[in-house]
Amino acid sequence: MGRNRRTYSAHTLKAISLFATQIKIARKKQRWSEMELAERAGTSRSTIRQIEKGSPTTELGLYFEIASLLGIALFDADDNRLNTLHDNLSLQLALLPKRISSESSEVFDDF
């Protein structure tokens, strides 16, 4: 049974590529080899290569973990502000409906 390939928009691929480039630059500035970063992240050298190439199928959590190891700020450099942002978003989410279902009623658009 064949595996369906996911397609990504050009915008998504560009954003991943930008993030991958930031990771590669930070690794080189730290003077870490791919293998050293892989060991610190608990992954393989080939996974580091995939991340630095901007593979969209590599686990997002691993991108974030590696960025954190390299000191790349995610969302906000200050942990206190990041916690505040998380709390604010959690409050917004609490005010929204828990479930959203599409109504099957016909839309009257005959003007």
Biopython code that builds the backbone (N, CA, C, O; Angstrom):
import numpy as np
from Bio.PDB.StructureBuilder import StructureBuilder

atoms = [
    (1, "MET", "N", (0.839, -1.167, 0.000)),
    (1, "MET", "CA", (0.000, 0.000, 0.000)),
    (1, "MET", "C", (0.891, 1.239, 0.000)),
    (1, "MET", "O", (1.756, 1.381, 0.864)),
    (2, "GLY", "N", (0.684, 2.134, -0.962)),
    (2, "GLY", "CA", (1.507, 3.324, -1.095)),
    (2, "GLY", "C", (1.152, 4.390, -0.076)),
    (2, "GLY", "O", (0.014, 4.480, 0.384)),
    (3, "ARG", "N", (2.117, 5.172, 0.259)),
    (3, "ARG", "CA", (1.922, 6.240, 1.229)),
    (3, "ARG", "C", (1.622, 7.529, 0.471)),
    (3, "ARG", "O", (2.338, 7.887, -0.464)),
    (4, "ASN", "N", (0.560, 8.225, 0.879)),
    (4, "ASN", "CA", (0.209, 9.489, 0.241)),
    (4, "ASN", "C", (1.218, 10.556, 0.626)),
    (4, "ASN", "O", (1.551, 10.714, 1.801)),
    (5, "ARG", "N", (1.692, 11.273, -0.352)),
    (5, "ARG", "CA", (2.628, 12.365, -0.091)),
    (5, "ARG", "C", (1.850, 13.635, 0.199)),
    (5, "ARG", "O", (0.901, 13.968, -0.511)),
    (6, "ARG", "N", (2.241, 14.318, 1.210)),
    (6, "ARG", "CA", (1.623, 15.588, 1.596)),
    (6, "ARG", "C", (2.277, 16.694, 0.797)),
    (6, "ARG", "O", (3.500, 16.723, 0.654)),
    (7, "THR", "N", (1.479, 17.599, 0.281)),
    (7, "THR", "CA", (2.041, 18.758, -0.406)),
    (7, "THR", "C", (1.957, 19.962, 0.532)),
    (7, "THR", "O", (1.024, 20.085, 1.326)),
    (8, "TYR", "N", (2.940, 20.836, 0.423)),
    (8, "TYR", "CA", (3.015, 22.021, 1.275)),
    (8, "TYR", "C", (3.038, 23.269, 0.394)),
    (8, "TYR", "O", (3.563, 23.247, -0.719)),
    (9, "SER", "N", (2.470, 24.340, 0.901)),
    (9, "SER", "CA", (2.460, 25.600, 0.157)),
    (9, "SER", "C", (3.876, 26.170, 0.088)),
    (9, "SER", "O", (4.737, 25.834, 0.901)),
    (10, "ALA", "N", (4.092, 27.017, -0.875)),
    (10, "ALA", "CA", (5.398, 27.668, -1.031)),
    (10, "ALA", "C", (5.735, 28.485, 0.219)),
    (10, "ALA", "O", (6.893, 28.542, 0.632)),
    (11, "HIS", "N", (4.738, 29.104, 0.807)),
    (11, "HIS", "CA", (4.951, 29.908, 2.017)),
    (11, "HIS", "C", (5.450, 29.031, 3.170)),
    (11, "HIS", "O", (6.383, 29.404, 3.881)),
    (12, "THR", "N", (4.830, 27.878, 3.347)),
    (12, "THR", "CA", (5.243, 26.952, 4.405)),
    (12, "THR", "C", (6.663, 26.473, 4.183)),
    (12, "THR", "O", (7.466, 26.456, 5.116)),
    (13, "LEU", "N", (6.980, 26.085, 2.961)),
    (13, "LEU", "CA", (8.330, 25.601, 2.653)),
    (13, "LEU", "C", (9.372, 26.680, 2.870)),
    (13, "LEU", "O", (10.475, 26.391, 3.333)),
    (14, "LYS", "N", (9.037, 27.929, 2.540)),
    (14, "LYS", "CA", (9.967, 29.042, 2.738)),
    (14, "LYS", "C", (10.196, 29.282, 4.234)),
    (14, "LYS", "O", (11.324, 29.536, 4.655)),
    (15, "ALA", "N", (9.139, 29.202, 5.028)),
    (15, "ALA", "CA", (9.260, 29.405, 6.481)),
    (15, "ALA", "C", (10.122, 28.307, 7.103)),
    (15, "ALA", "O", (10.959, 28.589, 7.960)),
    (16, "ILE", "N", (9.924, 27.064, 6.679)),
    (16, "ILE", "CA", (10.738, 25.966, 7.194)),
    (16, "ILE", "C", (12.190, 26.143, 6.784)),
    (16, "ILE", "O", (13.102, 25.896, 7.573)),
    (17, "SER", "N", (12.400, 26.572, 5.550)),
    (17, "SER", "CA", (13.757, 26.798, 5.057)),
    (17, "SER", "C", (14.460, 27.891, 5.865)),
    (17, "SER", "O", (15.643, 27.773, 6.183)),
    (18, "LEU", "N", (13.732, 28.939, 6.190)),
    (18, "LEU", "CA", (14.287, 30.027, 6.999)),
    (18, "LEU", "C", (14.680, 29.516, 8.383)),
    (18, "LEU", "O", (15.769, 29.815, 8.872)),
    (19, "PHE", "N", (13.799, 28.749, 9.007)),
    (19, "PHE", "CA", (14.076, 28.178, 10.320)),
    (19, "PHE", "C", (15.284, 27.246, 10.250)),
    (19, "PHE", "O", (16.144, 27.274, 11.131)),
    (20, "ALA", "N", (15.350, 26.418, 9.202)),
    (20, "ALA", "CA", (16.467, 25.485, 9.022)),
    (20, "ALA", "C", (17.792, 26.231, 8.879)),
    (20, "ALA", "O", (18.817, 25.809, 9.414)),
    (21, "THR", "N", (17.757, 27.333, 8.157)),
    (21, "THR", "CA", (18.968, 28.129, 7.969)),
    (21, "THR", "C", (19.412, 28.746, 9.289)),
    (21, "THR", "O", (20.606, 28.791, 9.583)),
    (22, "GLN", "N", (18.461, 29.218, 10.083)),
    (22, "GLN", "CA", (18.803, 29.759, 11.406)),
    (22, "GLN", "C", (19.456, 28.680, 12.266)),
    (22, "GLN", "O", (20.422, 28.954, 12.977)),
    (23, "ILE", "N", (18.946, 27.484, 12.206)),
    (23, "ILE", "CA", (19.505, 26.374, 12.979)),
    (23, "ILE", "C", (20.933, 26.070, 12.522)),
    (23, "ILE", "O", (21.829, 25.899, 13.348)),
    (24, "LYS", "N", (21.139, 26.005, 11.224)),
    (24, "LYS", "CA", (22.470, 25.684, 10.695)),
    (24, "LYS", "C", (23.488, 26.754, 11.072)),
    (24, "LYS", "O", (24.611, 26.440, 11.468)),
    (25, "ILE", "N", (23.096, 28.004, 10.949)),
    (25, "ILE", "CA", (23.992, 29.114, 11.308)),
    (25, "ILE", "C", (24.336, 29.062, 12.790)),
    (25, "ILE", "O", (25.500, 29.206, 13.166)),
    (26, "ALA", "N", (23.319, 28.855, 13.637)),
    (26, "ALA", "CA", (23.560, 28.797, 15.084)),
    (26, "ALA", "C", (24.481, 27.633, 15.449)),
    (26, "ALA", "O", (25.350, 27.773, 16.309)),
    (27, "ARG", "N", (24.290, 26.484, 14.794)),
    (27, "ARG", "CA", (25.162, 25.332, 15.068)),
    (27, "ARG", "C", (26.602, 25.661, 14.713)),
    (27, "ARG", "O", (27.520, 25.348, 15.470)),
    (28, "LYS", "N", (26.799, 26.291, 13.564)),
    (28, "LYS", "CA", (28.158, 26.619, 13.126)),
    (28, "LYS", "C", (28.784, 27.699, 14.015)),
    (28, "LYS", "O", (29.984, 27.659, 14.285)),
    (29, "LYS", "N", (27.983, 28.655, 14.467)),
    (29, "LYS", "CA", (28.502, 29.672, 15.390)),
    (29, "LYS", "C", (28.923, 29.057, 16.714)),
    (29, "LYS", "O", (29.883, 29.511, 17.337)),
    (30, "GLN", "N", (28.204, 28.019, 17.147)),
    (30, "GLN", "CA", (28.569, 27.299, 18.373)),
    (30, "GLN", "C", (29.782, 26.403, 18.144)),
    (30, "GLN", "O", (30.368, 25.882, 19.094)),
    (31, "ARG", "N", (30.154, 26.228, 16.876)),
    (31, "ARG", "CA", (31.258, 25.358, 16.466)),
    (31, "ARG", "C", (30.984, 23.896, 16.843)),
    (31, "ARG", "O", (31.878, 23.161, 17.261)),
    (32, "TRP", "N", (29.704, 23.500, 16.677)),
    (32, "TRP", "CA", (29.305, 22.127, 16.916)),
    (32, "TRP", "C", (29.204, 21.391, 15.591)),
    (32, "TRP", "O", (28.700, 21.937, 14.609)),
    (33, "SER", "N", (29.674, 20.174, 15.563)),
    (33, "SER", "CA", (29.489, 19.339, 14.368)),
    (33, "SER", "C", (28.044, 18.840, 14.355)),
    (33, "SER", "O", (27.328, 18.939, 15.351)),
    (34, "GLU", "N", (27.637, 18.307, 13.217)),
    (34, "GLU", "CA", (26.304, 17.718, 13.136)),
    (34, "GLU", "C", (26.160, 16.600, 14.169)),
    (34, "GLU", "O", (25.111, 16.446, 14.794)),
    (35, "MET", "N", (27.225, 15.830, 14.336)),
    (35, "MET", "CA", (27.194, 14.713, 15.284)),
    (35, "MET", "C", (27.065, 15.198, 16.724)),
    (35, "MET", "O", (26.329, 14.604, 17.512)),
    (36, "GLU", "N", (27.772, 16.270, 17.075)),
    (36, "GLU", "CA", (27.672, 16.816, 18.434)),
    (36, "GLU", "C", (26.245, 17.285, 18.726)),
    (36, "GLU", "O", (25.704, 17.016, 19.798)),
    (37, "LEU", "N", (25.646, 17.981, 17.771)),
    (37, "LEU", "CA", (24.279, 18.452, 17.961)),
    (37, "LEU", "C", (23.321, 17.269, 18.059)),
    (37, "LEU", "O", (22.401, 17.276, 18.878)),
    (38, "ALA", "N", (23.534, 16.271, 17.236)),
    (38, "ALA", "CA", (22.683, 15.076, 17.275)),
    (38, "ALA", "C", (22.749, 14.412, 18.647)),
    (38, "ALA", "O", (21.722, 14.014, 19.196)),
    (39, "GLU", "N", (23.941, 14.294, 19.195)),
    (39, "GLU", "CA", (24.095, 13.675, 20.519)),
    (39, "GLU", "C", (23.396, 14.491, 21.591)),
    (39, "GLU", "O", (22.734, 13.930, 22.464)),
    (40, "ARG", "N", (23.535, 15.803, 21.536)),
    (40, "ARG", "CA", (22.895, 16.671, 22.533)),
    (40, "ARG", "C", (21.372, 16.613, 22.422)),
    (40, "ARG", "O", (20.663, 16.710, 23.424)),
    (41, "ALA", "N", (20.878, 16.454, 21.193)),
    (41, "ALA", "CA", (19.427, 16.421, 20.969)),
    (41, "ALA", "C", (18.851, 15.020, 21.114)),
    (41, "ALA", "O", (17.632, 14.851, 21.130)),
    (42, "GLY", "N", (19.709, 14.020, 21.219)),
    (42, "GLY", "CA", (19.233, 12.653, 21.346)),
    (42, "GLY", "C", (18.647, 12.116, 20.055)),
    (42, "GLY", "O", (17.647, 11.397, 20.064)),
    (43, "THR", "N", (19.275, 12.469, 18.948)),
    (43, "THR", "CA", (18.802, 12.018, 17.645)),
    (43, "THR", "C", (19.993, 11.604, 16.790)),
    (43, "THR", "O", (21.109, 11.498, 17.298)),
    (44, "SER", "N", (19.777, 11.374, 15.532)),
    (44, "SER", "CA", (20.857, 10.937, 14.652)),
    (44, "SER", "C", (21.390, 12.094, 13.811)),
    (44, "SER", "O", (20.743, 13.129, 13.657)),
    (45, "ARG", "N", (22.573, 11.886, 13.280)),
    (45, "ARG", "CA", (23.193, 12.883, 12.408)),
    (45, "ARG", "C", (22.348, 13.091, 11.147)),
    (45, "ARG", "O", (22.228, 14.214, 10.656)),
    (46, "SER", "N", (21.768, 12.016, 10.629)),
    (46, "SER", "CA", (20.943, 12.145, 9.421)),
    (46, "SER", "C", (19.700, 12.998, 9.688)),
    (46, "SER", "O", (19.239, 13.714, 8.800)),
    (47, "THR", "N", (19.159, 12.924, 10.905)),
    (47, "THR", "CA", (18.012, 13.772, 11.250)),
    (47, "THR", "C", (18.430, 15.235, 11.309)),
    (47, "THR", "O", (17.689, 16.111, 10.863)),
    (48, "ILE", "N", (19.607, 15.504, 11.852)),
    (48, "ILE", "CA", (20.120, 16.883, 11.873)),
    (48, "ILE", "C", (20.263, 17.390, 10.445)),
    (48, "ILE", "O", (19.913, 18.534, 10.153)),
    (49, "ARG", "N", (20.769, 16.558, 9.565)),
    (49, "ARG", "CA", (20.900, 16.955, 8.152)),
    (49, "ARG", "C", (19.538, 17.265, 7.543)),
    (49, "ARG", "O", (19.391, 18.244, 6.811)),
    (50, "GLN", "N", (18.536, 16.429, 7.845)),
    (50, "GLN", "CA", (17.191, 16.673, 7.316)),
    (50, "GLN", "C", (16.643, 18.007, 7.835)),
    (50, "GLN", "O", (16.026, 18.765, 7.087)),
    (51, "ILE", "N", (16.872, 18.280, 9.103)),
    (51, "ILE", "CA", (16.410, 19.545, 9.685)),
    (51, "ILE", "C", (17.097, 20.718, 9.021)),
    (51, "ILE", "O", (16.443, 21.698, 8.667)),
    (52, "GLU", "N", (18.398, 20.636, 8.848)),
    (52, "GLU", "CA", (19.143, 21.745, 8.248)),
    (52, "GLU", "C", (18.836, 21.909, 6.761)),
    (52, "GLU", "O", (19.118, 22.962, 6.190)),
    (53, "LYS", "N", (18.268, 20.898, 6.134)),
    (53, "LYS", "CA", (17.813, 21.008, 4.741)),
    (53, "LYS", "C", (16.383, 21.559, 4.676)),
    (53, "LYS", "O", (15.904, 21.935, 3.607)),
    (54, "GLY", "N", (15.716, 21.602, 5.821)),
    (54, "GLY", "CA", (14.347, 22.119, 5.864)),
    (54, "GLY", "C", (13.302, 21.091, 5.508)),
    (54, "GLY", "O", (12.315, 21.412, 4.846)),
    (55, "SER", "N", (13.500, 19.867, 5.934)),
    (55, "SER", "CA", (12.523, 18.806, 5.657)),
    (55, "SER", "C", (11.217, 19.089, 6.392)),
    (55, "SER", "O", (11.217, 19.213, 7.617)),
    (56, "PRO", "N", (10.103, 19.194, 5.666)),
    (56, "PRO", "CA", (8.824, 19.464, 6.322)),
    (56, "PRO", "C", (8.246, 18.252, 7.046)),
    (56, "PRO", "O", (7.284, 18.386, 7.802)),
    (57, "THR", "N", (8.815, 17.083, 6.825)),
    (57, "THR", "CA", (8.278, 15.878, 7.467)),
    (57, "THR", "C", (8.974, 15.545, 8.780)),
    (57, "THR", "O", (8.555, 14.628, 9.486)),
    (58, "THR", "N", (10.030, 16.277, 9.114)),
    (58, "THR", "CA", (10.718, 16.043, 10.383)),
    (58, "THR", "C", (9.882, 16.630, 11.513)),
    (58, "THR", "O", (9.267, 17.686, 11.359)),
    (59, "GLU", "N", (9.864, 15.953, 12.623)),
    (59, "GLU", "CA", (9.051, 16.309, 13.771)),
    (59, "GLU", "C", (9.261, 17.759, 14.223)),
    (59, "GLU", "O", (10.392, 18.189, 14.453)),
    (60, "LEU", "N", (8.169, 18.497, 14.346)),
    (60, "LEU", "CA", (8.232, 19.905, 14.747)),
    (60, "LEU", "C", (8.867, 20.067, 16.124)),
    (60, "LEU", "O", (9.635, 21.002, 16.348)),
    (61, "GLY", "N", (8.551, 19.169, 17.037)),
    (61, "GLY", "CA", (9.128, 19.237, 18.382)),
    (61, "GLY", "C", (10.638, 19.140, 18.360)),
    (61, "GLY", "O", (11.319, 19.760, 19.177)),
    (62, "LEU", "N", (11.163, 18.363, 17.428)),
    (62, "LEU", "CA", (12.618, 18.229, 17.304)),
    (62, "LEU", "C", (13.238, 19.522, 16.782)),
    (62, "LEU", "O", (14.303, 19.927, 17.249)),
    (63, "TYR", "N", (12.583, 20.174, 15.818)),
    (63, "TYR", "CA", (13.047, 21.496, 15.369)),
    (63, "TYR", "C", (13.131, 22.443, 16.564)),
    (63, "TYR", "O", (14.135, 23.132, 16.746)),
    (64, "PHE", "N", (12.072, 22.476, 17.378)),
    (64, "PHE", "CA", (12.027, 23.384, 18.525)),
    (64, "PHE", "C", (13.089, 23.024, 19.559)),
    (64, "PHE", "O", (13.740, 23.910, 20.112)),
    (65, "GLU", "N", (13.269, 21.728, 19.826)),
    (65, "GLU", "CA", (14.266, 21.299, 20.803)),
    (65, "GLU", "C", (15.671, 21.704, 20.361)),
    (65, "GLU", "O", (16.467, 22.187, 21.167)),
    (66, "ILE", "N", (15.965, 21.508, 19.099)),
    (66, "ILE", "CA", (17.289, 21.859, 18.578)),
    (66, "ILE", "C", (17.492, 23.365, 18.611)),
    (66, "ILE", "O", (18.573, 23.841, 18.957)),
    (67, "ALA", "N", (16.459, 24.113, 18.254)),
    (67, "ALA", "CA", (16.552, 25.566, 18.318)),
    (67, "ALA", "C", (16.830, 26.015, 19.750)),
    (67, "ALA", "O", (17.635, 26.918, 19.981)),
    (68, "SER", "N", (16.168, 25.387, 20.696)),
    (68, "SER", "CA", (16.377, 25.711, 22.109)),
    (68, "SER", "C", (17.804, 25.390, 22.541)),
    (68, "SER", "O", (18.439, 26.185, 23.234)),
    (69, "LEU", "N", (18.308, 24.233, 22.137)),
    (69, "LEU", "CA", (19.693, 23.854, 22.469)),
    (69, "LEU", "C", (20.692, 24.865, 21.922)),
    (69, "LEU", "O", (21.716, 25.144, 22.546)),
    (70, "LEU", "N", (20.385, 25.405, 20.757)),
    (70, "LEU", "CA", (21.293, 26.347, 20.100)),
    (70, "LEU", "C", (21.084, 27.794, 20.538)),
    (70, "LEU", "O", (21.827, 28.682, 20.121)),
    (71, "GLY", "N", (20.075, 28.034, 21.378)),
    (71, "GLY", "CA", (19.829, 29.394, 21.867)),
    (71, "GLY", "C", (19.023, 30.253, 20.914)),
    (71, "GLY", "O", (19.049, 31.480, 21.019)),
    (72, "ILE", "N", (18.310, 29.638, 19.990)),
    (72, "ILE", "CA", (17.450, 30.388, 19.077)),
    (72, "ILE", "C", (16.145, 30.667, 19.803)),
    (72, "ILE", "O", (15.471, 29.740, 20.250)),
    (73, "ALA", "N", (15.785, 31.935, 19.923)),
    (73, "ALA", "CA", (14.570, 32.320, 20.634)),
    (73, "ALA", "C", (13.343, 31.906, 19.830)),
    (73, "ALA", "O", (13.242, 32.179, 18.634)),
    (74, "LEU", "N", (12.422, 31.246, 20.506)),
    (74, "LEU", "CA", (11.162, 30.860, 19.889)),
    (74, "LEU", "C", (10.061, 31.741, 20.435)),
    (74, "LEU", "O", (9.795, 31.728, 21.637)),
    (75, "PHE", "N", (9.418, 32.502, 19.574)),
    (75, "PHE", "CA", (8.317, 33.390, 19.907)),
    (75, "PHE", "C", (8.759, 34.605, 20.707)),
    (75, "PHE", "O", (8.413, 35.731, 20.351)),
    (76, "ASP", "N", (9.508, 34.403, 21.769)),
    (76, "ASP", "CA", (9.916, 35.504, 22.624)),
    (76, "ASP", "C", (11.125, 35.039, 23.430)),
    (76, "ASP", "O", (11.174, 33.903, 23.901)),
    (77, "ALA", "N", (12.085, 35.922, 23.579)),
    (77, "ALA", "CA", (13.316, 35.534, 24.269)),
    (77, "ALA", "C", (13.133, 35.431, 25.780)),
    (77, "ALA", "O", (13.894, 34.726, 26.444)),
    (78, "ASP", "N", (12.142, 36.117, 26.331)),
    (78, "ASP", "CA", (11.942, 36.163, 27.777)),
    (78, "ASP", "C", (10.908, 35.114, 28.198)),
    (78, "ASP", "O", (9.763, 35.149, 27.748)),
    (79, "ASP", "N", (11.317, 34.189, 29.056)),
    (79, "ASP", "CA", (10.415, 33.125, 29.503)),
    (79, "ASP", "C", (9.184, 33.668, 30.218)),
    (79, "ASP", "O", (8.097, 33.107, 30.088)),
    (80, "ASN", "N", (9.343, 34.756, 30.973)),
    (80, "ASN", "CA", (8.194, 35.328, 31.679)),
    (80, "ASN", "C", (7.151, 35.835, 30.691)),
    (80, "ASN", "O", (5.956, 35.604, 30.875)),
    (81, "ARG", "N", (7.597, 36.525, 29.644)),
    (81, "ARG", "CA", (6.652, 37.013, 28.634)),
    (81, "ARG", "C", (6.038, 35.858, 27.860)),
    (81, "ARG", "O", (4.873, 35.920, 27.468)),
    (82, "LEU", "N", (6.814, 34.808, 27.640)),
    (82, "LEU", "CA", (6.293, 33.625, 26.957)),
    (82, "LEU", "C", (5.209, 32.973, 27.812)),
    (82, "LEU", "O", (4.179, 32.549, 27.287)),
    (83, "ASN", "N", (5.431, 32.889, 29.117)),
    (83, "ASN", "CA", (4.413, 32.334, 30.018)),
    (83, "ASN", "C", (3.156, 33.198, 30.027)),
    (83, "ASN", "O", (2.042, 32.674, 30.037)),
    (84, "THR", "N", (3.332, 34.523, 30.026)),
    (84, "THR", "CA", (2.192, 35.438, 29.997)),
    (84, "THR", "C", (1.406, 35.272, 28.704)),
    (84, "THR", "O", (0.175, 35.236, 28.717)),
    (85, "LEU", "N", (2.124, 35.170, 27.586)),
    (85, "LEU", "CA", (1.468, 34.965, 26.292)),
    (85, "LEU", "C", (0.679, 33.658, 26.309)),
    (85, "LEU", "O", (-0.459, 33.611, 25.843)),
    (86, "HIS", "N", (1.279, 32.606, 26.841)),
    (86, "HIS", "CA", (0.591, 31.311, 26.919)),
    (86, "HIS", "C", (-0.674, 31.426, 27.761)),
    (86, "HIS", "O", (-1.722, 30.901, 27.387)),
    (87, "ASP", "N", (-0.577, 32.111, 28.897)),
    (87, "ASP", "CA", (-1.736, 32.280, 29.767)),
    (87, "ASP", "C", (-2.841, 33.066, 29.065)),
    (87, "ASP", "O", (-4.015, 32.712, 29.168)),
    (88, "ASN", "N", (-2.470, 34.128, 28.352)),
    (88, "ASN", "CA", (-3.455, 34.933, 27.623)),
    (88, "ASN", "C", (-4.141, 34.119, 26.533)),
    (88, "ASN", "O", (-5.356, 34.210, 26.357)),
    (89, "LEU", "N", (-3.370, 33.331, 25.811)),
    (89, "LEU", "CA", (-3.960, 32.496, 24.767)),
    (89, "LEU", "C", (-4.858, 31.421, 25.364)),
    (89, "LEU", "O", (-5.890, 31.082, 24.785)),
    (90, "SER", "N", (-4.475, 30.889, 26.510)),
    (90, "SER", "CA", (-5.311, 29.892, 27.183)),
    (90, "SER", "C", (-6.650, 30.497, 27.603)),
    (90, "SER", "O", (-7.689, 29.844, 27.504)),
    (91, "LEU", "N", (-6.621, 31.744, 28.072)),
    (91, "LEU", "CA", (-7.865, 32.420, 28.439)),
    (91, "LEU", "C", (-8.741, 32.639, 27.210)),
    (91, "LEU", "O", (-9.953, 32.432, 27.271)),
    (92, "GLN", "N", (-8.145, 33.054, 26.102)),
    (92, "GLN", "CA", (-8.915, 33.244, 24.870)),
    (92, "GLN", "C", (-9.549, 31.935, 24.433)),
    (92, "GLN", "O", (-10.715, 31.900, 24.042)),
    (93, "LEU", "N", (-8.782, 30.873, 24.501)),
    (93, "LEU", "CA", (-9.269, 29.563, 24.100)),
    (93, "LEU", "C", (-10.417, 29.109, 24.995)),
    (93, "LEU", "O", (-11.354, 28.465, 24.522)),
    (94, "ALA", "N", (-10.353, 29.437, 26.274)),
    (94, "ALA", "CA", (-11.411, 29.049, 27.208)),
    (94, "ALA", "C", (-12.733, 29.739, 26.874)),
    (94, "ALA", "O", (-13.799, 29.210, 27.188)),
    (95, "LEU", "N", (-12.676, 30.906, 26.244)),
    (95, "LEU", "CA", (-13.884, 31.653, 25.904)),
    (95, "LEU", "C", (-14.523, 31.176, 24.600)),
    (95, "LEU", "O", (-15.664, 31.528, 24.302)),
    (96, "LEU", "N", (-13.804, 30.392, 23.839)),
    (96, "LEU", "CA", (-14.327, 29.902, 22.566)),
    (96, "LEU", "C", (-15.049, 28.575, 22.774)),
    (96, "LEU", "O", (-14.807, 27.876, 23.758)),
    (97, "PRO", "N", (-15.938, 28.233, 21.841)),
    (97, "PRO", "CA", (-16.665, 26.962, 21.990)),
    (97, "PRO", "C", (-15.715, 25.771, 22.014)),
    (97, "PRO", "O", (-14.686, 25.774, 21.338)),
    (98, "LYS", "N", (-16.065, 24.754, 22.796)),
    (98, "LYS", "CA", (-15.233, 23.550, 22.867)),
    (98, "LYS", "C", (-15.320, 22.746, 21.581)),
    (98, "LYS", "O", (-14.338, 22.140, 21.151)),
    (99, "ARG", "N", (-16.491, 22.743, 20.973)),
    (99, "ARG", "CA", (-16.699, 22.021, 19.721)),
    (99, "ARG", "C", (-17.307, 22.935, 18.684)),
    (99, "ARG", "O", (-18.108, 23.815, 18.999)),
    (100, "ILE", "N", (-16.923, 22.718, 17.466)),
    (100, "ILE", "CA", (-17.498, 23.472, 16.354)),
    (100, "ILE", "C", (-17.951, 22.450, 15.331)),
    (100, "ILE", "O", (-17.158, 21.647, 14.840)),
    (101, "SER", "N", (-19.222, 22.489, 15.019)),
    (101, "SER", "CA", (-19.728, 21.563, 14.012)),
    (101, "SER", "C", (-20.329, 22.372, 12.877)),
    (101, "SER", "O", (-20.886, 23.449, 13.091)),
    (102, "SER", "N", (-20.212, 21.854, 11.698)),
    (102, "SER", "CA", (-20.782, 22.559, 10.544)),
    (102, "SER", "C", (-22.266, 22.262, 10.488)),
    (102, "SER", "O", (-22.704, 21.122, 10.644)),
    (103, "GLU", "N", (-23.007, 23.297, 10.265)),
    (103, "GLU", "CA", (-24.451, 23.127, 10.151)),
    (103, "GLU", "C", (-24.767, 22.746, 8.717)),
    (103, "GLU", "O", (-24.194, 23.292, 7.775)),
    (104, "SER", "N", (-25.661, 21.827, 8.568)),
    (104, "SER", "CA", (-25.994, 21.349, 7.229)),
    (104, "SER", "C", (-27.172, 22.099, 6.627)),
    (104, "SER", "O", (-27.755, 21.649, 5.640)),
    (105, "SER", "N", (-27.525, 23.236, 7.211)),
    (105, "SER", "CA", (-28.642, 23.996, 6.670)),
    (105, "SER", "C", (-28.223, 24.677, 5.370)),
    (105, "SER", "O", (-27.077, 25.090, 5.197)),
    (106, "GLU", "N", (-29.177, 24.777, 4.480)),
    (106, "GLU", "CA", (-28.919, 25.376, 3.176)),
    (106, "GLU", "C", (-28.868, 26.892, 3.312)),
    (106, "GLU", "O", (-29.693, 27.489, 4.004)),
    (107, "VAL", "N", (-27.917, 27.493, 2.665)),
    (107, "VAL", "CA", (-27.759, 28.944, 2.715)),
    (107, "VAL", "C", (-28.641, 29.563, 1.641)),
    (107, "VAL", "O", (-28.596, 29.164, 0.477)),
    (108, "PHE", "N", (-29.439, 30.536, 2.043)),
    (108, "PHE", "CA", (-30.290, 31.250, 1.086)),
    (108, "PHE", "C", (-29.522, 32.437, 0.546)),
    (108, "PHE", "O", (-29.323, 33.431, 1.244)),
    (109, "ASP", "N", (-29.098, 32.330, -0.687)),
    (109, "ASP", "CA", (-28.330, 33.424, -1.297)),
    (109, "ASP", "C", (-28.948, 33.858, -2.621)),
    (109, "ASP", "O", (-28.260, 34.395, -3.488)),
    (110, "ASP", "N", (-30.246, 33.624, -2.772)),
    (110, "ASP", "CA", (-30.947, 34.006, -4.001)),
    (110, "ASP", "C", (-31.609, 35.362, -3.757)),
    (110, "ASP", "O", (-32.738, 35.429, -3.271)),
    (111, "PHE", "N", (-30.906, 36.433, -4.093)),
    (111, "PHE", "CA", (-31.414, 37.784, -3.830)),
    (111, "PHE", "C", (-32.147, 38.343, -4.997)),
    (111, "PHE", "O", (-32.636, 39.471, -4.936)),
]
sb = StructureBuilder()
sb.init_structure("model")
sb.init_model(0)
sb.init_chain("A")
sb.init_seg("    ")
for serial, (resi, resn, name, xyz) in enumerate(atoms, 1):
    if name == "N":
        sb.init_residue(resn, " ", resi, " ")
    sb.init_atom(name, np.array(xyz, "f"), 0.0, 1.0, " ", f" {name:<3s}", serial, name[0])
structure = sb.get_structure()
